[in-house]
Amino acid sequence: MPVVGDLRVLLRLGDFRRLLTVRLLSQAADGVFQVALATYVVFSPEKQTSPAAIASTMAVLLLPYSLIGPFAGVLLDRWRRRQVFLYGNLLRAVLSGCTALLILAQVPDWLFYVSALSVTAVNRFVLAGLSAALPRVVDAERLVVANSLSPTAGTLAATAGGGLAFLVRLTVADSAAAVVLLGAVLYLCAALASLLMARDLLGPERAPDRPRFGAAVASTARGLGDGLRHLGRRPAAARALVAMAVMRFCYGALTVMLLMLCRYAWTDRESDGLALLGLALGVSGAGFFAAAVITPWAAGRLGTAAWTALCAGSAAVLLPLLGLPFAPAPLLVAAFVLGLVTQGAKIATDTVVQTAVDDAFRGRVFSLYDVLFNVAFVGAAAVAALVLPQDGRSAPLVVAVALLYAAVAVAMTRKGDVSRETSPWERLDGGHVSRET
């Protein structure tokens, strides 16, 4: 397989191998911590979980990405990136240990959330630093391959970490604090792994004309405004981003509903509910993988707008059929379908932004995209917290989400020339369909 051959070549590069080790350990720890946080809030026997508590947890997990993300680069261009990995992961190890102690002490929820928020806030600097450091360990010829394989490997590591956290929670009684401590150990290992690289290996270079920090932050804020104005002049990209935000909102609302169903409606024991949730997330992940396989082929032939419309329309039709019985088996099928259509639309949206937005504005537009993507999910959790009953059964929510999916399908279909749209994959690759997303 070409991917295996590319990976073998990259792994011969010692510095890339060491940077990849830091990524794998860091993202595995992220997966452990995120699952530990979510399952502690939802499935702890001593807690009466509410949709509002779930919304708070999602805000802790996702808002740092949105609020800090656009400005992380300002500091990453000033701090030695190797030191960011070292001290960032050490700080997360300490903060995770503190979070575990807070769980054992059964402190007020707000104090627990402050500690957990501190851990996830640091995460944005580490992930952005890993991407920024990659050109320092890989030559230009192999950079595209490294950019494809390295984040994918990190995602797999996060998934494996989450699976390990689920396993510990299912097999060890009252293990919430133990799972958080497992994440702390992995963060510590990531910090130690960063010491295998030279202090100055990963940059950044010291530019003599580097602006002052305040000026750099102000410039970043102005840049985001410029990106928003540029997006207003690119209706295809703007339409795709709005469609993706609505679909992400739908996915977030249904995720909260699924959590409440697993916790209260389908089982009497927390461990059984946790096992069902793990199964549902695994099935949804399989839908994400299927989207990665299908989307380049489907969008390459239909066009991105038509493919997004088909994804949204399929969800609109199937969701009431599978969701309104509020039974485990149909909703597991729905989890796969929604994983496929959500990720399929996201891949298409990524490609539209890459091709429709001028290169000089692409980074700023993707920063706005990142904010929109995460805020939509957190906003959905907040809305679900207002309308969901304790057991998660809400026919009005399912119907409302189906109508939102239908609205996206209609809006993307009414683009006007969907059938004649040139595939962005063809524009990117000179007429040959590319599978890079």
Secondary structure by P-SEA (a helix, b strand, c coil): caaaaaaaaaaacaaaaaaaaaaaaaaaaaaaaaaaaaaaacccccccccaaaaaaaaaaacccccccccaaaaaaacccaaaaaaaaaaaaaaaaaaaaaaaaacccaaaaaaaaaaaaaaaaaaaaaaaaaccccccccaaaaaaacaaaaaaaaaaaaaaaaaaaaacccccaaaaaaaaaaaaaaaaaaaacccccccccccccccccaaaaaaaaaaaaaaaaaaaaacaaaaaaaaaaaaaaaaaaaaaaaaaaaacccccccaaaaaaaaaaaaaaaaaaaaaaaacaaaaaaaccaaaaaaaaaaaaaaacccccccccaaaaaaaaaaaaaaaaaaaaaaaaaaaccccccaaaaaaaaaaaaaaaaaaaaaaaaaaccccccccaaaaaaaaaaaaaaaaaaaacccccccccaaaaaccccccccc
